[in-house]
Amino acid sequence: MWTKKIPFSFFVVALVILSCTLTHPANANDLTVAGSPGPEIIHTEGIEQVLKSGEDATTFPVVTLEPVAAVKLRTYAEQESIPKQIGFNRNVSMLSTTQNTGKQLIWQELLENRHYTGIEISSPQAVALRVGITVENLPEDAEFRFFRAQRGAPADIQLVFGREILDILKVNKNADPTDSNGEIFWSPTVAGDTIGIEIYLPNSYDPSLVQIAFPLISHITSFSFDPTGLNYSFEGYGDANSCQNDATCAPLLLNMINSVAGVQFTTGVGTYVCTGSLLNDRDPHTWKPYFITANHCIDRQSVASTIETHWFWQSATCNGSTLSHLYRKVSGGATLLHTQAMSSGAPVSTSMDITLLELNNAPAAGAMFAGWTTAIPPGRGTSRVGIHHPKADWKKISYGTSAGDAACGWADGQEFRCIEGSGNFYIVHWIDGGTEPGSSGSAVYFNNDTLIGVLSGSTGSCAGSYSVYSSFRATYAAGNYGQWLNVIPSIAPINLLLLK
């Protein structure tokens, strides 16, 4: 079971202020163009996303777990940690093995010798669920439909093919064969306390050959990302501190705002939320979705594989209470390219806290690719902007100034501390707004358009507080990010065939 050695605490950054003067060299040769738009993307949410059986889902067997103690619900719902935890995992003993699961699945035949089956798993008092799946045998062309099994509610059917499940499990195993969490595929998140699963097999495939199990669910107690209606349409709206600023009220920074997404992911312990940003690269012909966040959010491939990104989770108008019509959730996980963890012990100058990913699926149409630089940014007193999802609320923007550099680490293995001076972290003093749990992994910009760091921790949530960002410049060098972000394609010579 995967657990973090020591959970981050959002309000324990200790800062010792020293003087520091920084310079910014002009014409840095690795500065990308900020805010390149992605291509128009045609998504297929509505294509073939119906229950193939044509039967009422009430015919499926239902596995209902025991209610969770209220004290546990409160503990997880109110936890102020980084990353912000929004749910915990539960064992499903009745479906823990392929043999047990096989006894519950009742296969039925459709036309052309095709088969389907289904099951529902209920965890009372959950506001959303994910189901963990293990696989021993499954055809690539199998289709899974995960849906909200709540009478009278929109089904919100989410389609996943067998090949996607098998590919993710293969990537996890290749990345770390010893990580038992990599043996689990986590379904898309479905709102409500009951998740329905329908499995549809390709023509002539023998259902007796299917060997799968559903040993875990993630019981989510605070689920912001559900715009489909009913009780949870505004879950998360207004959860952030009232001092936070609506990002939609900064139209001049729209490129940077639209490069930021909420990040939801599931570990061996539970489900969490952070923030991340889409990164530009130098190749003008491709649109690879490079994505950056914090190591203390995503620190290994088995966690990266569970990522769901939430794009345009923001108000439609300045300070409005209507969600943007551009909002879209993208499931499918990501490939871990590089990650660097915070050093354990006293603050050291080489410590970092950044993860670079490539999303497995394209972001929402209209998302922007943020510019970045490895040049040393302007020093103390110059303006800084942070864009983030505090407490998984709608997107916010904070304004501050540079307060110098710092070295950071886990002092005594228990407390996140920073000492200003030489180090790989930037300190930001907030003038308007700040950061909170859920903001972790978000970017800080200078010049209003250039990414220079990723959020690690803070002393508070509003004006007057300080936040600490891991330096993109340092991690770019340590992780050789140029192999992904700074590759300029060569143009092959054209050979002409002359005909006589």
Beta strands, then each sheet from edge to edge (+ up, - down):
strand 1: 8-9
strand 2: 36-37
strand 3: 62-64
strand 4: 81-82
strand 5: 84-91
strand 6: 108-109
strand 7: 115-122
strand 8: 128-137
strand 9: 143-148
strand 10: 158-161
strand 11: 185-186
strand 12: 190-191
strand 13: 194-200
strand 14: 211-220
strand 15: 245-246
strand 16: 260-266
strand 17: 270-279
strand 18: 290-293
strand 19: 308-311
strand 20: 328-330
strand 21: 334-340
strand 22: 354-359
strand 23: 368-369
strand 24: 371-372
strand 25: 383-388
strand 26: 396-411
strand 27: 415-420
strand 28: 425-432
strand 29: 443-446
strand 30: 450-458
strand 31: 466-471
sheet 1: 1+ 4-
sheet 2: 2+ 23-
sheet 3: 3+ 7+ 6-
sheet 4: 3+ 7+ 13- 9+ 10-
sheet 5: 11+ 8- 14+ 5- 17+ 16- 19+ 20-
sheet 6: 11+ 8- 14+ 5- 17+ 18- 22+ 21-
sheet 7: 11+ 8- 12+
sheet 8: 15+ 26- 25+ 29- 30+ 24+
sheet 9: 15+ 26- 27+
sheet 10: 15+ 26- 28+ 31-
end
